[in-house]
Amino acid sequence: MNSLIRQALETIHPISEEDWKIFEPLFHRKVYKKNDYLLNVGQTEKHLYFIENGIIRSYIERRESEVTVEFSFQETIFSAYSSFLTQTPSLVNVQAITDVVIWRINYNDLQKVYSLSSIGNLIGRVATELLFIEKDKRELSLLCKTAEQRYLDLFNEHPNLIQNIPLKFIASYIGITPQALSRIRKRIS
């Protein structure tokens, strides 16, 4: 499995065997069942995750509803990143919405990678930049696109996986009610 992590990291920059010997033993496998929480509001994020399999969502609670702020899919890097970077309590809940297999590295071990490996440091910087770009893309999507466009974007990016996400989570992610999402789905089918 660790070869999947290596392949994902090497999309950013090639990793020498020497550097991989620093990285590899610091990742630990963990399995979560559907609906398990990886993190609750108020807890500090201690890990950066590589998702081997499954789907994770991050959400906030507002009044009597939940607002999904992010979906993370297999073979991606994920974290409640603001909490992770600042080592302060999270404002989001993080939940497995399918069975999930992840590989995780804790905050202190990642700092070791940064100090012991210039490639690790470079990969960390580029990964952070990519996460920023994804957050910016999401923000602009909410501001500039219609709900239908946001739904189609999500569907086109993850057509096989979106079937595993409850419609109420998709609706909250694109900023509409489940009823409005049903109307969109009827109109485009």
N, C-alpha and C positions, 0 to 999 in steps of 0.2 A: 504493500500500500504506500509506503513512504515514497515510492517512485512517482506516484500521482502528485504528491506534494512537490517533489523535486521538479517534475514537468511543469507544474503551475508556476513555480518560482522562476524556472528557467525561461518562461515566456517574457520575463522582465530582463534577466541577464543570466548567461551561463554560470554554473557553479562548479568550481573545481572539486576534486575528491577531498582535498584538504579542508575546504570550507564545508563540504557536505558532512564531514565527520564532526564538525562543530554543530551544525543544524540538526541532523537526524535524531540523535538521542534525546533532544529536548522536546520533541513532539510526542504526545501521549494520546492514545485512542480512547474514545468514550462513546457510549451508545445512549441515545435518549429515545424513549417511546413517544408516540404521538401524544401531544398535549403536555408533555413534560416541559418544565421551565428550565432554561439555561441560566436565566438571570431575572430577578424581580426588581421593580423600582425600589431605590434606596440601597441596594447592594452595589458594591464597587466591582466593575468588570476587571477580572484578573487574568483573562485569557484572550488570545487571538486564535481564531479557529480556521481550519481548512475543512470544508464540508465534503466528505467523501460521497455521501449519499443522503438525499432527503431535502426537505424544505424547512426553513426557519423564518419566522416573522418577528419583527419588532413592532411594538405598539404602545400607545399611551392611552390612559383612561381619561375620558372627558365626560364629566357629569355622569350620565347613565349609559354611556356608549364607549366603545373602543375605536381608536383610529389607528389603522395599520400604517406605519411610516416606512416600512421596508420589508421586502422579501429577499431572502438569500437562498441561492440554489446550489446544487451539487457542483463540486469542483471549483468553488470560489472561496476566497478568503473573507472572513466576516468577523465582526466584533461590535459590541456597543462601544463604538470607537471613541467618542468623547469621554466617556467614563474611563475607558482603558488608558487613553493618553494622559489624562489628568489625575488618574487614580482617585476619583471622587465618585460619590454615589450616582447611580444611573437614574435618568428620568424616564427610561423605557423599560418595559417588560420584554423579554426575549423568550419565545416559545417555539417548540418543535410542532409543526402542523402535519408532519408525517413522521414515521420512524426516521431517525437521523443517526448517521455515523459520522463523527467528527474526529479530527486530530487537532490537538490544541497545544499551544506553547504559552507558558505563563509570562507575565510582565517582566519579572526579574530575569528569567532565562533569555527573553528577547533582548533585554539590555546587554546581557553577556554577548549575544551574537553580534550586536552592534559594536561592542568594544573590541571583540576578537577578530572580526572579519570585515574588511572594507567592502566586500561584495554584499555581505549581510546588511551593512549600513546602506549601500546603494539600493538594494532590493527594498528595504524598509521605506526609504524616501520615495521611490517610484510607486510602491504599493499605496502609500499615503496619498500621493498625487492622484492616483487612479480612483481611490475612494472619494476624494474631493470632487473629481470630475463627475462621478456617479451621483453624488449628492446634489451638485449644481444642476445636472441634467434633470433630476427629479424635481427640483425647485422650479426650474424654468418650464417644465412640463405642466406643473400645477398652475403656473401663472399664464402660460401662453397657449395651451392646447385645450380642446374640449374634452369632456369626459369620454366621449366615444373614441377620440384619438388616443387618449391615455390607455383605454382598454385594448384597443387594437395594437398599440405598441407592446404592451405586456404580453398579449396573445402571440404576436409575431416573434418576440424574443424568446419565449418559452412555451411553444405550442403543446408539447407533450406533458409538461409539468403543471401547467395552469389547471388542468383537469383535477389535480389533487388539492386545489385550494378552495375552501368553502367560498361561495359567492358573496357572503356577507363580508369576508375579509377583503376580497377583490374590490367590492363596492367602497368600503371605507378607504382603501388604498388610493383609489382614483377620485375620492372625494364626493361620492354620491350615495344615495340610499339603495338598498337592495332592489327596491321596486323600479327605480330609474335604470339600474343595470339590466334588469329583466327586459325592460322596453328596448334598450340598446341592443341586447342580444337578439331579440325578436326581429328588430329592424335590419340587422346586418346578416342574419342567417338566411 
